[in-house]
Amino acid sequence: MLDLGTSFLASVARDPDALALIDGEVRFTYAEWLCKISSLATAFDRMGLRPGDHLLTALQNNWQAATVHWACQLAGLIITPINWRVTADELDFCIEDSQSRALIYQDVSERAIAASARAPGLIVMRAGSSSSRTSEVLLDALCNEATPRTTARVSSEAWSVMLYTSGTTSRPKGVPRRHHAERAAGIAHVAQNLYRRGERTLGVMPLYHTMGVRSLIAMSLIGGAFVCLRRFDATSALELIASEGISNLYLVPTLYHDLVHCDAFARSDLSSVRKLGFAGASMTDGLLQKLAEAFRPELFVNHYGSSEIYTFTIDQNASAKPGSAGRAGINQQVKVVRLNATSVKDTAAIGEEGEIVALLAGDESFEGYWRRPDADARAIREGWYFTGDTGYVDADGDLFVTGRVDDMIVTGGENVSPIEIESCLSLHPAVFEAAVVGLPDERWGKVVTAFVKRAGPVTEHELDQYCRESGLAAFKRPRGFVFVDAIPKSPVGKLLRRLLVTGEYQVESMPPPNAA
């Protein structure tokens, strides 16, 4: 298989004049973009960076971040992107853990870089046209230097990128991935989303997240355009969809939720969007319905995967069978084993909830965590990756993801999946958003508790009655409701249930009019 650098050069040869990158007033064709990328890759050489070195980035989704990503692929550097909201402590951990030799950042991460103990020991580059530190190199100037077009330096077996897992319960883990795995994932993304030549995607999923990286690579494979949105804002996203003719969206459910609830949504021109895709979390039945009605897409894909193995399963008609994650992707094999299984041979029965496992031999797979044999021992067994997700396979052979093994609520000896209850509550017109956890209880072990952000007047009694009438089993119904101002989430929209369990949330400060 081609390495990613050669793959990009092939894309330039195929579509040199196609629009490749849009970031506000910055617009590059593939040929123009390669000039910037080549200049930066040559600058990396001059700085003494060599194939196999880690380069850490703390950047928003801008033209500089996308350019750095491709320059690293051509130069053979391992791009190691982290959240631009990083703290100094988190930054120092990632520098030490990844053994990075260089760092690229922008103004929004200024405070963390200034307070970092380890950053001064690196080659530091700043995105933008100015810097207050004489020791820093200006990235934009490097991209504008006139140099010959570069060539690819490494094979498809070289390391391409190292993403860090979210680290919501402990220090994040590095997930190194090779060029061939990244390109295989990009090709699968094109195929499974039925992308055509010249598509345009909204580049808002962070380039430190597997969804953002996949969108970037997929567009290069089809001569498509990556339209940067530096940080998500629903109004700005709707404006870009209309002005740039976005043809496909690939977002986490939270961002879709914010789009359809934006005041400007109803009057926005969304006619260019023909394909919807989501990943990163399950989508509630209510949101699925809203999106299907609003966009009427040709294709509505539920993509279930992870940083470790990009694709587990795909459902290309998500709204037709709410909750279904479909079947294994074209590069994968998955199955469900019993909870606490000691072997992958201990397969769960049809309809039985267990842990989802994926074959590591798949083309998109990682090979193990960075310097974490303890994590490898927990997650990798008998050639399979234990995802930590719970789910079951129905009689049709479709997979349903029900949550995380750690999120399962055991109440009175019964296993309760929070997602089923959240989907039920999401269909109530007065529920804007809901999250369900188990809170400690002396008698029951855990009691099912729903945290609700209201969209209109509704009482605990009315929600309980709604759950009864919806057919939710008695042991699954919430025994308590807490009305909150917001549901806590990570920067990429993942629900942080642990903050609800530990009490780190804001109760509703102002109930809806006429609420009891």
C-alpha positions as CSV (number, residue, x, y, z in Angstrom):
1,M,0.0,0.0,0.0
2,L,1.1,3.6,-0.6
3,D,2.4,5.7,2.2
4,L,0.4,8.8,2.9
5,G,3.0,11.2,1.5
6,T,3.0,9.4,-1.9
7,S,-0.7,9.1,-1.7
8,F,-1.0,12.9,-1.4
9,L,1.4,13.5,-4.2
10,A,-0.7,11.2,-6.4
11,S,-3.8,13.3,-5.5
12,V,-2.0,16.4,-6.6
13,A,-1.0,14.9,-9.9
14,R,-4.6,13.7,-10.5
15,D,-6.4,16.9,-9.4
16,P,-3.9,19.8,-9.3
17,D,-6.4,22.6,-9.9
18,A,-9.2,21.2,-7.6
19,L,-9.9,23.2,-4.5
20,A,-8.3,21.4,-1.6
21,L,-8.5,23.6,1.5
22,I,-10.6,26.5,2.6
23,D,-10.0,28.5,5.7
24,G,-11.8,31.9,5.6
25,E,-10.1,33.8,2.9
26,V,-7.4,31.2,2.5
27,R,-8.2,28.9,-0.5
28,F,-5.6,26.5,-1.9
29,T,-5.8,24.2,-4.9
30,Y,-4.0,20.9,-4.5
31,A,-1.0,22.3,-6.5
32,E,-0.9,25.5,-4.4
33,W,-1.2,23.5,-1.1
34,L,1.6,21.2,-2.1
35,C,3.9,24.2,-2.4
36,K,3.2,25.2,1.2
37,I,3.5,21.6,2.4
38,S,6.8,21.1,0.6
39,S,8.2,24.3,2.1
40,L,7.3,23.2,5.6
41,A,8.7,19.6,5.1
42,T,12.0,21.2,3.8
43,A,12.1,23.4,6.9
44,F,11.7,20.4,9.1
45,D,14.8,18.9,7.5
46,R,16.7,22.1,8.0
47,M,15.8,22.1,11.7
48,G,17.3,18.6,12.1
49,L,14.0,16.7,12.5
50,R,14.3,13.2,11.1
51,P,11.9,10.4,10.1
52,G,10.5,8.8,13.2
53,D,10.7,11.9,15.4
54,H,7.5,13.0,17.2
55,L,6.2,16.5,16.5
56,L,3.6,17.7,19.0
57,T,0.9,20.2,17.9
58,A,-1.7,22.2,19.8
59,L,-3.7,23.8,17.0
60,Q,-7.3,24.5,16.1
61,N,-8.7,23.4,12.7
62,N,-7.0,25.9,10.5
63,W,-5.0,25.8,7.3
64,Q,-1.8,25.6,9.3
65,A,-2.9,22.5,11.2
66,A,-3.9,20.7,8.0
67,T,-0.7,21.7,6.3
68,V,1.4,20.5,9.2
69,H,-0.4,17.1,9.1
70,W,0.6,16.5,5.5
71,A,4.1,17.9,5.9
72,C,4.7,15.4,8.6
73,Q,3.5,12.6,6.3
74,L,5.9,13.6,3.6
75,A,8.8,14.2,6.0
76,G,8.2,11.0,7.9
77,L,7.6,12.7,11.2
78,I,5.0,11.2,13.7
79,I,2.5,14.0,14.1
80,T,1.2,13.9,17.7
81,P,-1.8,16.3,17.9
82,I,-3.3,17.3,21.3
83,N,-6.2,19.5,22.4
84,W,-5.5,23.2,21.9
85,R,-7.2,23.7,25.3
86,V,-4.3,21.8,26.9
87,T,-3.0,22.8,30.4
88,A,0.7,23.1,31.2
89,D,0.6,19.9,33.2
90,E,-1.1,18.0,30.4
91,L,1.3,19.4,27.8
92,D,4.3,18.4,29.9
93,F,3.0,14.9,30.2
94,C,2.5,14.5,26.5
95,I,5.9,16.0,25.7
96,E,7.6,13.5,28.1
97,D,5.4,10.5,27.1
98,S,5.8,11.0,23.4
99,Q,9.4,12.0,23.5
100,S,8.6,14.8,21.1
101,R,11.4,16.9,19.6
102,A,9.3,19.8,18.3
103,L,6.1,21.7,19.2
104,I,3.8,23.8,17.0
105,Y,1.1,25.9,18.7
106,Q,-1.0,29.0,18.2
107,D,-2.2,31.9,20.3
108,V,-5.1,30.1,22.1
109,S,-2.6,27.8,23.8
110,E,-0.2,30.6,24.8
111,R,-0.8,30.2,28.5
112,A,0.0,26.5,28.6
113,I,3.2,26.9,26.6
114,A,4.4,29.8,28.7
115,A,3.8,27.7,31.9
116,S,5.3,24.5,30.5
117,A,8.5,23.2,32.1
118,R,9.3,21.0,29.1
119,A,8.4,23.1,26.1
120,P,11.6,25.2,26.3
121,G,13.6,22.1,25.5
122,L,11.9,21.6,22.2
123,I,12.1,23.3,18.8
124,V,9.1,25.6,19.1
125,M,7.1,27.0,16.1
126,R,4.1,29.3,16.4
127,A,1.3,29.4,13.8
128,G,0.6,33.0,12.8
129,S,2.6,36.0,11.5
130,S,4.1,37.2,14.9
131,S,5.4,36.0,18.2
132,S,6.6,37.7,21.4
133,R,9.4,35.1,21.9
134,T,12.6,35.5,19.8
135,S,13.3,31.8,20.3
136,E,10.2,30.8,18.4
137,V,10.0,30.2,14.7
138,L,7.0,31.5,12.7
139,L,5.2,28.7,11.0
140,D,3.6,30.8,8.4
141,A,6.9,32.1,7.2
142,L,8.2,28.6,6.8
143,C,5.2,27.7,4.6
144,N,5.9,30.6,2.3
145,E,9.5,29.9,1.5
146,A,10.1,29.0,-2.1
147,T,11.4,25.4,-2.3
148,P,11.2,22.6,-4.8
149,R,8.4,20.1,-4.4
150,T,9.4,17.5,-1.9
151,T,9.3,13.8,-2.2
152,A,7.9,11.2,0.3
153,R,10.6,10.0,2.7
154,V,9.2,6.8,4.3
155,S,7.3,3.6,3.5
156,S,3.8,2.6,4.4
157,E,5.3,0.7,7.4
158,A,6.4,3.9,9.0
159,W,4.5,5.5,11.9
160,S,2.2,8.3,10.7
161,V,0.3,9.7,13.7
162,M,-0.1,9.2,17.4
163,L,-3.4,10.2,18.9
164,Y,-4.1,10.4,22.6
165,T,-7.2,8.8,24.0
166,S,-9.5,11.1,25.9
167,G,-8.2,10.2,29.3
168,T,-11.4,10.9,31.2
169,T,-10.5,8.5,34.1
170,S,-6.7,8.5,34.0
171,R,-3.7,9.8,32.0
172,P,-4.3,9.6,28.3
173,K,-2.8,6.7,26.3
174,G,-0.9,7.2,23.1
175,V,-2.3,5.3,20.0
176,P,0.4,5.2,17.3
177,R,-0.8,4.2,13.9
178,R,1.2,3.4,10.7
179,H,0.8,4.9,7.3
180,H,-0.9,1.9,5.8
181,A,-3.4,1.7,8.6
182,E,-4.3,5.4,8.2
183,R,-4.6,5.1,4.5
184,A,-6.7,2.0,4.8
185,A,-9.0,3.8,7.2
186,G,-9.3,6.7,4.8
187,I,-10.2,4.5,1.8
188,A,-12.8,2.7,4.0
189,H,-14.2,6.0,5.0
190,V,-14.6,7.0,1.4
191,A,-16.2,3.7,0.4
192,Q,-18.5,3.4,3.4
193,N,-19.8,6.9,3.1
194,L,-20.1,6.7,-0.7
195,Y,-18.1,9.8,-1.2
196,R,-17.7,11.0,-4.8
197,R,-15.0,13.1,-6.5
198,G,-15.0,16.7,-5.4
199,E,-17.0,16.3,-2.2
200,R,-16.8,19.1,0.4
201,T,-16.7,18.3,4.1
202,L,-17.0,20.6,7.1
203,G,-13.6,20.3,8.8
204,V,-14.7,20.9,12.4
205,M,-14.0,17.7,14.1
206,P,-10.6,18.3,15.7
207,L,-7.4,17.2,14.0
208,Y,-6.4,15.7,17.3
209,H,-9.4,13.3,17.0
210,T,-9.6,10.3,14.7
211,M,-12.8,11.7,13.0
212,G,-11.0,14.9,12.0
213,V,-8.0,13.1,10.7
214,R,-10.2,10.7,8.7
215,S,-12.1,13.6,7.1
216,L,-8.8,15.2,6.1
217,I,-7.4,12.1,4.5
218,A,-10.7,11.1,2.8
219,M,-11.0,14.4,1.0
220,S,-7.4,14.1,-0.3
221,L,-8.3,10.7,-1.8
222,I,-11.2,12.0,-3.9
223,G,-9.9,15.5,-4.8
224,G,-12.3,17.0,-2.3
225,A,-12.2,20.1,-0.1
226,F,-11.6,20.3,3.6
227,V,-13.5,23.4,4.8
228,C,-12.0,24.5,8.1
229,L,-14.1,25.6,11.1
230,R,-11.6,26.5,13.8
231,R,-14.0,25.8,16.7
232,F,-17.6,24.7,16.6
233,D,-20.2,27.3,16.6
234,A,-23.6,26.3,15.2
235,T,-24.4,29.6,13.5
236,S,-20.9,29.7,11.8
237,A,-21.3,26.1,10.8
238,L,-24.7,26.7,9.1
239,E,-23.2,29.7,7.3
240,L,-20.3,27.7,6.0
241,I,-22.6,24.9,4.8
242,A,-24.6,27.4,2.7
243,S,-21.7,29.5,1.4
244,E,-19.3,26.7,0.6
245,G,-21.7,24.1,-0.6
246,I,-20.8,21.5,2.0
247,S,-21.9,18.1,0.6
248,N,-21.3,15.9,3.6
249,L,-21.2,16.2,7.4
250,Y,-19.3,13.9,9.7
251,L,-19.9,14.9,13.3
252,V,-20.5,13.7,16.8
253,P,-24.2,13.6,17.9
254,T,-23.6,16.6,20.2
255,L,-22.8,18.9,17.3
256,Y,-25.8,17.7,15.3
257,H,-27.9,18.4,18.4
258,D,-26.6,22.0,18.5
259,L,-27.2,22.5,14.8
260,V,-30.8,21.5,14.8
261,H,-31.5,23.5,18.0
262,C,-29.8,26.7,16.6
263,D,-32.2,29.6,16.0
264,A,-30.8,29.9,12.5
265,F,-31.3,26.3,11.5
266,A,-34.9,26.6,10.1
267,R,-33.9,29.5,7.8
268,S,-30.6,28.0,6.6
269,D,-29.9,26.7,3.2
270,L,-28.9,23.1,3.7
271,S,-29.7,21.8,0.2
272,S,-26.1,21.0,-0.6
273,V,-25.8,18.4,2.1
274,R,-26.6,15.0,0.8
275,K,-24.8,12.7,3.2
276,L,-24.8,12.6,7.0
277,G,-22.4,10.6,9.1
278,F,-22.0,10.4,12.9
279,A,-19.6,8.7,15.3
280,G,-18.1,9.1,18.7
281,A,-21.3,8.3,20.6
282,S,-24.7,6.8,20.2
283,M,-27.4,9.0,18.9
284,T,-30.8,9.2,20.6
285,D,-33.9,8.3,18.7
286,G,-35.3,11.8,19.0
287,L,-32.2,13.4,17.3
288,L,-32.2,10.7,14.6
289,Q,-35.7,11.6,13.7
290,K,-35.0,15.4,13.7
291,L,-32.0,15.0,11.4
292,A,-33.8,12.6,9.0
293,E,-36.7,15.0,8.6
294,A,-34.6,18.2,8.3
295,F,-31.9,17.0,5.8
296,R,-33.6,14.0,4.1
297,P,-30.2,12.7,3.2
298,E,-29.3,10.3,0.5
299,L,-27.1,8.4,3.0
300,F,-27.2,8.5,6.9
301,V,-24.3,6.6,8.3
302,N,-23.8,5.5,11.9
303,H,-20.1,4.8,12.1
304,Y,-18.9,2.9,15.2
305,G,-15.2,2.9,15.8
306,S,-12.3,4.2,17.9
307,S,-8.8,5.7,17.7
308,E,-7.3,2.3,18.1
309,I,-9.3,0.6,15.3
310,Y,-10.9,3.2,13.1
311,T,-14.0,1.2,12.0
312,F,-15.8,-1.5,14.0
313,T,-19.2,-1.4,12.3
314,I,-21.2,0.7,9.8
315,D,-25.0,1.2,9.4
316,Q,-25.7,3.2,6.2
317,N,-29.4,3.8,7.0
318,A,-29.2,4.9,10.6
319,S,-32.7,6.4,10.9
320,A,-34.4,3.2,9.6
321,K,-33.3,1.2,12.6
322,P,-32.6,3.5,15.5
323,G,-29.8,2.4,17.8
324,S,-28.3,-0.1,15.3
325,A,-24.6,0.3,14.6
326,G,-25.0,-2.1,11.7
327,R,-22.4,-4.7,10.8
328,A,-18.6,-5.0,10.5
329,G,-16.8,-2.5,8.3
330,I,-15.1,-3.7,5.1
331,N,-11.7,-4.1,6.9
332,Q,-13.0,-5.6,10.1
333,Q,-14.6,-8.5,12.0
334,V,-16.4,-8.0,15.3
335,K,-18.4,-10.0,17.8
336,V,-19.8,-9.8,21.3
337,V,-18.4,-11.9,24.2
338,R,-20.0,-12.4,27.6
339,L,-19.3,-9.8,30.2
340,N,-16.1,-10.6,32.1
341,A,-15.3,-13.3,29.5
342,T,-11.8,-14.8,29.8
343,S,-11.6,-15.9,26.2
344,V,-12.9,-14.6,22.9
345,K,-14.4,-18.0,22.4
346,D,-17.0,-17.2,25.1
347,T,-19.4,-15.6,22.6
348,A,-22.6,-14.1,23.8
349,A,-26.0,-15.4,22.6
350,I,-28.2,-13.5,20.2
351,G,-29.7,-10.6,22.2
352,E,-27.4,-11.1,25.2
353,E,-25.5,-8.0,26.3
354,G,-21.8,-8.4,26.5
355,E,-18.5,-6.8,25.6
356,I,-17.7,-5.9,22.0
357,V,-14.4,-7.1,20.6
358,A,-12.7,-6.5,17.2
359,L,-10.1,-8.4,15.3
360,L,-6.7,-6.8,15.4
361,A,-5.7,-8.3,12.1
362,G,-7.9,-5.8,10.3
363,D,-6.2,-3.3,7.9
364,E,-7.2,-0.3,10.0
365,S,-5.9,-1.6,13.4
366,F,-3.3,-0.2,15.7
367,E,-0.7,-2.6,17.1
368,G,-0.7,-1.5,20.8
369,Y,-0.4,1.5,23.0
370,W,2.6,3.7,23.2
371,R,4.8,2.6,26.1
372,R,1.8,1.1,28.0
373,P,2.2,-2.7,28.2
374,D,-0.2,-2.6,31.1
375,A,-2.9,-1.2,28.8
376,D,-2.1,-3.7,26.1
377,A,-2.5,-6.5,28.6
378,R,-6.0,-5.3,29.5
379,A,-7.2,-4.5,25.9
380,I,-5.5,-7.0,23.6
381,R,-6.1,-10.7,24.0
382,E,-5.9,-13.7,21.6
383,G,-5.5,-11.3,18.6
384,W,-8.6,-9.3,19.5
385,Y,-9.1,-5.8,20.8
386,F,-11.5,-5.6,23.8
387,T,-13.2,-2.3,23.3
388,G,-14.7,-1.8,26.7
389,D,-18.0,-1.1,25.1
390,T,-21.1,-3.1,25.8
391,G,-23.6,-4.3,23.2
392,Y,-25.6,-7.1,21.7
393,V,-26.3,-8.6,18.3
394,D,-30.0,-8.9,17.3
395,A,-31.7,-11.6,15.3
396,D,-30.9,-9.8,12.0
397,G,-27.1,-9.8,12.8
398,D,-27.0,-6.1,13.6
399,L,-24.9,-4.7,16.4
400,F,-26.4,-2.5,19.1
401,V,-24.0,-0.5,21.3
402,T,-25.4,0.0,24.7
403,G,-22.7,1.9,26.5
404,R,-19.4,1.3,28.3
405,V,-18.6,-1.7,30.6
406,D,-17.9,0.9,33.3
407,D,-21.1,2.7,32.7
408,M,-23.4,-0.3,33.2
409,I,-25.8,0.3,36.1
410,V,-26.3,-2.8,38.3
411,T,-29.4,-2.1,40.3
412,G,-30.9,-4.8,42.5
413,G,-28.9,-7.4,40.6
414,E,-30.2,-6.3,37.2
415,N,-28.0,-4.8,34.4
416,V,-29.4,-1.5,33.1
417,S,-28.0,0.3,30.0
418,P,-28.1,4.1,30.3
419,I,-28.5,4.6,26.5
420,E,-31.8,2.9,26.3
421,I,-33.3,5.2,29.0
422,E,-31.7,8.3,27.4
423,S,-33.2,7.4,24.0
424,C,-36.6,7.0,25.6
425,L,-36.4,10.4,27.4
426,S,-35.1,12.1,24.2
427,L,-38.4,11.6,22.5
428,H,-40.3,13.7,25.1
429,P,-40.9,17.2,23.6
430,A,-39.9,18.9,26.9
431,V,-36.5,17.2,27.1
432,F,-33.7,19.1,25.5
433,E,-31.1,16.5,26.6
434,A,-30.8,13.7,29.1
435,A,-28.0,11.6,30.7
436,V,-28.5,8.6,32.9
437,V,-26.2,7.2,35.6
438,G,-26.3,5.0,38.6
439,L,-25.9,6.7,42.0
440,P,-24.9,4.8,45.1
441,D,-27.7,3.3,47.2
442,E,-27.4,1.2,50.3
443,R,-30.3,-1.1,49.4
444,W,-30.1,-1.3,45.6
445,G,-26.4,-0.9,45.1
446,K,-27.1,1.7,42.4
447,V,-30.3,3.6,41.6
448,V,-31.0,4.8,38.1
449,T,-31.0,8.6,38.0
450,A,-31.7,10.8,35.0
451,F,-30.1,14.2,34.6
452,V,-32.3,16.3,32.4
453,K,-31.9,19.7,30.6
454,R,-35.5,20.9,30.0
455,A,-36.7,22.4,26.7
456,G,-40.0,23.3,28.3
457,P,-42.2,22.8,31.4
458,V,-42.2,19.2,32.7
459,T,-42.2,17.6,36.1
460,E,-40.5,14.5,37.5
461,H,-43.9,12.8,37.8
462,E,-44.7,13.5,34.1
463,L,-41.3,12.1,33.0
464,D,-41.8,9.0,35.1
465,Q,-45.3,8.6,33.7
466,Y,-43.9,9.0,30.2
467,C,-41.3,6.2,30.8
468,R,-44.1,3.9,32.0
469,E,-46.2,4.6,29.0
470,S,-43.2,4.1,26.7
471,G,-42.9,0.5,27.8
472,L,-39.6,0.9,29.7
473,A,-39.3,-2.0,32.1
474,A,-40.0,-1.1,35.7
475,F,-36.4,-1.9,36.9
476,K,-35.0,0.4,34.2
477,R,-37.1,3.5,35.0
478,P,-35.3,6.3,36.7
479,R,-35.9,6.5,40.4
480,G,-34.8,10.1,40.5
481,F,-34.7,13.1,38.2
482,V,-32.2,16.0,38.5
483,F,-32.9,19.1,36.3
484,V,-29.6,20.7,35.2
485,D,-28.4,23.7,33.2
486,A,-26.1,21.6,31.1
487,I,-25.0,18.0,30.6
488,P,-21.2,17.8,31.1
489,K,-19.2,16.8,28.0
490,S,-15.6,16.6,26.7
491,P,-14.3,19.0,24.1
492,V,-15.3,16.6,21.3
493,G,-18.8,16.1,22.7
494,K,-18.5,12.9,24.7
495,L,-20.8,12.6,27.7
496,L,-18.8,12.7,31.0
497,R,-21.0,10.6,33.2
498,R,-18.4,10.5,35.9
499,L,-19.0,14.2,36.6
500,L,-22.6,13.4,37.3
501,V,-21.7,10.6,39.6
502,T,-19.3,12.8,41.5
503,G,-21.7,15.7,41.7
504,E,-19.7,18.0,39.4
505,Y,-22.7,19.6,37.6
506,Q,-24.9,22.7,37.9
507,V,-28.5,22.2,38.9
508,E,-31.0,24.1,37.0
509,S,-30.8,27.8,38.0
510,M,-34.0,28.9,36.2
511,P,-36.7,26.4,35.5
512,P,-38.8,26.8,32.4
513,P,-41.9,29.0,32.6
514,N,-44.8,27.3,34.3
515,A,-42.7,24.4,35.5
516,A,-43.8,22.9,38.7
